[in-house]
Amino acid sequence: MSLALQSLVALTLIVCGAVAAMPLVVGGPEPVAEEESGPDSTAPETLRVVESPGGRWFLNGEPITRNALGRLLQQQDLALRVQYFPSSALAIGQVGRSLSWLRRSGANGAVLALPPSLP
């Protein structure tokens, strides 16, 4: 192997290693899961909204229509927290549209809640 080829291989390995290490070097802090608030906590009430395929919605485990959910969210105060749990069968575009709709419907604190990943 010639010196030029050895130098090119070494340079390629250094650049690839630097690019692979970039997320570790410049990455932000790891996200921290929120603590579940107990019944005696002063935290605002949390509504858990689930969307399943076929346009079916559930509010805290009870079925609800999309229109009724929208009316309910518009009537609630701003301190209300809404956690949105989309079905894994939904397309990412549908999840984004639904989350935007929840926020427009008065749930300013609507957040996408994903289950913890398995190790």
Long-range contacts (C-beta under 8 A, 24 or more apart in sequence): 33-116, 43-81, 44-79, 44-80, 44-81, 44-109, 45-79, 45-80, 45-81, 46-80, 46-81, 46-82, 46-83, 47-76, 47-80, 47-81, 47-82, 47-83, 47-107, 48-83, 48-85, 48-113, 49-82, 49-83, 49-84, 49-85, 49-102, 49-110, 50-85, 50-86, 50-87, 51-84, 51-85, 51-86, 51-87, 51-90, 51-95, 51-98, 52-87, 52-89, 52-90, 53-87, 53-89, 53-90, 69-105, 70-101, 70-105, 70-106, 73-102, 73-105, 73-106, 73-107, 74-105, 74-106, 75-106, 76-106, 76-107, 78-108, 78-109, 80-107, 80-109, 81-109, 81-111, 82-107, 82-109, 82-110, 82-111, 83-110, 83-111, 83-113, 84-110, 84-111, 84-112, 84-113, 85-113, 85-114, 85-115, 86-112
